Amino acid sequence: MSVLDALGGTAAAGTLYGIGVGPGDVRYLTLRAAALIGKVDVIAYFAKRGLVGNARGIVAPLMSPGRHELRLEYPVTDEIPAADPAYQGQIRDFYETSASAISAHLAAGRSVGLLSEGDPFFYGSFMHMWRRLESRHPVEVVPGVTGMSGCWTRANQPITWGDDILTVLPATLDAESLAERLAATDAAVVMKLGRNLAKVRGAIERAGLMSRAIYVERGTMENERVVPLAEVVDDRGPYFSMVIVPGNGRRL
C-alpha cells in the first residue's frame, strides 16, 4: 500500500464526494482529495460549453486512461446576467438534471467524486448538488485550499494582522455597495471579477484603498500575473482572477 493510499483513505460505494481541488496547482491538493480522484468509480465535473472544465484541468495529471467521467455542461455562464430570470431558470433546471444524473450513479452503488475548484463550500457549484442530494445519499465534503488563499500567498502578502477584519466580496454587487463595504473593512478579497473589473477598480478608488490593492490572475497556475491594481487597465478579468487588499493592522 502506498503512502497516498494509507493516508488518503478509501471511497465508499454509493457515496458522493465533493472534492476540493484547490486554487489551480495540482500540488496543492490534500492527500484525501488526491487519493479519492484515483479511487472513486465516477469523476464528475462542471464545465463551460466547449472547454475542458477548470476543475478537470487541474486534476489532469492525476487522471489515468479509461476513467468513467461525468461531464456536467452549463447551459449558460456569463452570456446573460445572473440576476436575469432566464439565466436563473436555465441554471436551476441544469442543477436538477445534474443532480439526477449523479443520483443515478449513487443509487447503482457507484461512488462519485464531484470536483470543485478551491473549496466545495465556498462559492462552489457543488453546493447546489449537496443541497439536492445530501438527504438522499451519503455525502462527504473534502475541503480544499481556497483560490483566495492561493492568490494572497502567490502575491507574498499576509492578508490579516492582529485584529484585522477580512471581508470577501463578490464583484457582482453594485458599485455603491462595493465601495461602502470596502471602506468599512480592514482587509478584503473581491472575487468574480469577469466583466466587473472596471467597476471594482472604481469602488476601490472611492474607498481609498488603491495603494494596497493587488490584482492576481491565475494564481498558482501557468501564466500567473500578480500586479498592483493601479497598473491594470483591463476592463474584464478572466475566470481565475481576483483583487486582494491586505490588512494593515497590528504588527508585533
C-alpha positions in Angstrom: 0.0 0.0 0.0 1.3 3.4 -1.0 1.6 6.3 1.5 -1.1 8.1 -0.5 -3.4 5.1 -0.1 -2.7 4.8 3.6 -3.3 8.5 4.3 -6.0 9.2 1.8 -8.4 6.5 2.8 -10.9 4.7 0.7 -14.0 5.5 -1.4 -17.3 4.1 -0.1 -19.9 2.6 -2.5 -22.9 4.9 -3.3 -21.2 8.0 -1.7 -20.9 11.4 -3.2 -17.6 13.1 -2.6 -17.3 16.9 -3.0 -13.6 17.1 -3.8 -11.9 20.5 -3.4 -9.1 20.6 -5.9 -7.5 23.8 -4.7 -6.5 27.1 -6.4 -5.0 25.7 -9.6 -1.7 24.0 -9.0 -2.4 20.3 -8.6 0.3 20.0 -5.9 -1.9 21.9 -3.5 -4.5 19.1 -3.4 -4.9 17.4 0.0 -3.9 13.8 0.4 -7.6 12.9 0.8 -8.5 14.7 -2.4 -5.7 13.2 -4.5 -6.5 9.6 -3.2 -10.2 9.9 -4.0 -9.5 11.1 -7.5 -7.8 7.8 -8.1 -10.4 5.6 -6.3 -13.9 6.8 -7.0 -15.9 5.0 -9.6 -17.0 8.2 -11.4 -15.3 11.5 -11.7 -17.9 14.3 -12.2 -17.1 17.9 -13.0 -18.8 21.1 -14.2 -17.6 22.7 -17.5 -18.4 25.6 -19.8 -19.5 24.7 -23.3 -16.6 23.9 -25.5 -14.0 24.0 -22.7 -12.3 21.2 -20.7 -13.6 22.4 -17.3 -11.4 24.3 -14.8 -11.5 21.6 -12.1 -11.0 18.8 -14.6 -8.0 20.6 -16.0 -6.4 21.0 -12.5 -6.5 17.3 -11.8 -5.5 16.1 -15.3 -2.1 14.9 -14.1 -3.8 12.5 -11.7 -6.2 11.0 -14.2 -5.5 7.6 -15.7 -6.9 6.5 -19.0 -10.3 4.8 -19.1 -11.8 6.5 -16.1 -15.6 6.9 -16.0 -16.2 10.6 -16.3 -19.5 12.6 -16.0 -19.3 16.0 -17.7 -21.9 18.5 -16.5 -22.0 21.3 -19.0 -23.5 24.6 -18.1 -26.2 25.8 -20.5 -25.2 29.4 -19.8 -22.4 31.1 -17.8 -21.8 34.8 -18.3 -23.7 35.3 -21.5 -26.6 36.9 -19.6 -26.6 38.5 -16.2 -27.1 36.1 -13.2 -30.0 38.2 -12.0 -31.9 37.6 -15.2 -34.9 35.3 -14.7 -33.9 33.5 -17.9 -30.5 32.7 -16.5 -31.9 31.6 -13.2 -34.4 29.3 -14.8 -31.9 27.6 -17.1 -29.4 27.1 -14.3 -32.0 25.8 -11.9 -33.1 23.2 -14.5 -29.5 22.3 -15.2 -28.8 21.7 -11.5 -31.9 19.5 -11.2 -30.8 17.4 -14.2 -27.2 17.2 -13.0 -28.4 16.1 -9.5 -30.5 13.4 -11.2 -27.5 12.1 -13.2 -25.3 11.9 -10.2 -28.1 10.3 -8.1 -28.5 7.5 -10.7 -24.8 6.5 -10.3 -25.1 6.7 -6.5 -28.3 4.6 -6.4 -26.5 2.0 -8.5 -23.8 1.7 -5.8 -21.1 3.7 -7.6 -19.0 6.3 -5.7 -18.9 9.7 -7.4 -16.2 12.4 -6.9 -17.6 15.8 -7.9 -14.6 18.1 -8.5 -14.8 21.7 -7.2 -12.3 24.5 -7.7 -11.0 25.8 -4.4 -13.2 24.6 -1.6 -16.5 22.9 -2.3 -18.4 25.0 0.3 -17.0 28.4 -0.9 -19.0 29.8 -3.8 -18.9 26.3 -5.4 -21.5 24.8 -7.8 -21.1 21.6 -5.7 -23.2 23.3 -3.0 -26.2 23.1 -5.3 -25.7 19.3 -5.7 -25.2 18.9 -1.9 -28.5 20.7 -1.2 -30.4 18.4 -3.5 -28.7 15.1 -2.6 -27.4 15.1 1.0 -30.7 13.9 2.4 -30.9 11.0 -0.1 -27.3 9.8 -0.3 -24.2 9.7 1.9 -22.0 12.8 1.2 -18.5 13.6 2.2 -17.0 17.0 1.6 -13.3 17.2 1.1 -12.1 20.7 1.9 -9.6 22.4 -0.4 -7.3 25.4 -0.4 -9.4 28.3 -1.5 -8.5 30.4 -4.6 -8.1 33.5 -2.4 -5.6 31.7 -0.1 -3.5 30.7 -3.2 -3.7 34.2 -4.5 -2.5 36.1 -1.5 0.2 33.5 -0.9 1.5 34.0 -4.5 1.3 37.8 -4.0 3.5 37.2 -1.0 1.1 39.3 1.2 -0.2 38.3 4.6 -3.9 39.1 4.3 -4.7 39.9 8.0 -2.7 41.1 11.0 -3.8 41.2 14.7 -7.5 42.1 14.9 -7.9 42.9 11.2 -11.4 42.0 9.8 -11.4 40.3 6.4 -14.3 40.9 4.1 -14.9 38.7 1.0 -17.0 40.4 -1.7 -18.5 39.2 -5.0 -17.8 41.8 -7.7 -21.4 41.4 -8.9 -22.5 43.8 -6.1 -23.4 47.3 -7.3 -20.6 49.9 -7.2 -22.0 51.8 -4.2 -22.3 48.6 -2.1 -18.8 47.6 -3.0 -17.3 50.9 -2.1 -19.2 51.1 1.2 -18.2 47.6 2.3 -14.6 48.1 1.2 -14.3 51.4 3.2 -15.7 49.6 6.3 -13.2 46.7 6.4 -9.5 46.2 7.2 -8.7 43.7 4.5 -10.7 42.5 1.5 -10.9 39.9 -1.3 -13.0 40.8 -4.3 -14.0 37.7 -6.4 -15.9 37.0 -9.6 -14.3 39.9 -11.5 -15.1 39.0 -15.1 -16.7 42.0 -16.7 -16.9 43.7 -13.3 -13.3 44.7 -13.2 -13.7 48.3 -14.1 -16.5 48.7 -11.5 -14.3 47.1 -8.8 -11.4 49.4 -9.7 -13.7 52.4 -9.3 -15.1 51.2 -6.0 -11.6 50.6 -4.6 -10.6 54.1 -5.6 -13.7 55.5 -3.8 -12.8 53.5 -0.7 -9.3 55.0 -0.7 -7.6 51.5 -1.0 -5.9 51.7 -4.3 -2.4 51.9 -2.8 -2.9 48.5 -1.1 -4.9 46.7 -3.8 -3.3 43.9 -5.7 -4.6 42.1 -8.8 -4.0 38.4 -9.1 -4.7 36.4 -12.2 -4.4 32.6 -12.4 -2.7 32.5 -9.0 -0.5 29.3 -8.6 -1.0 28.4 -12.3 0.8 28.9 -15.6 0.6 32.5 -16.9 0.2 33.7 -13.3 0.0 37.5 -13.1 0.4 39.5 -9.9 0.5 43.3 -10.2 -0.8 46.4 -8.3 -4.4 47.0 -9.3 -3.4 50.6 -10.2 -1.4 49.2 -13.2 -4.3 47.1 -14.6 -6.1 48.9 -17.5 -8.2 45.9 -18.5 -12.0 46.2 -18.0 -12.5 42.5 -17.7 -10.7 39.7 -15.9 -10.6 36.0 -16.7 -12.4 33.4 -14.6 -9.4 32.8 -12.3 -8.8 36.4 -11.2 -9.4 38.5 -8.1 -8.4 41.6 -6.2 -6.9 41.4 -2.7 -6.5 44.3 -0.3 -4.1 43.1 2.5 -4.8 44.3 6.0 -2.5 46.8 7.7 -3.2 46.1 11.4 -1.2 45.4 14.5 2.3 44.0 13.7 4.5 43.0 16.6 
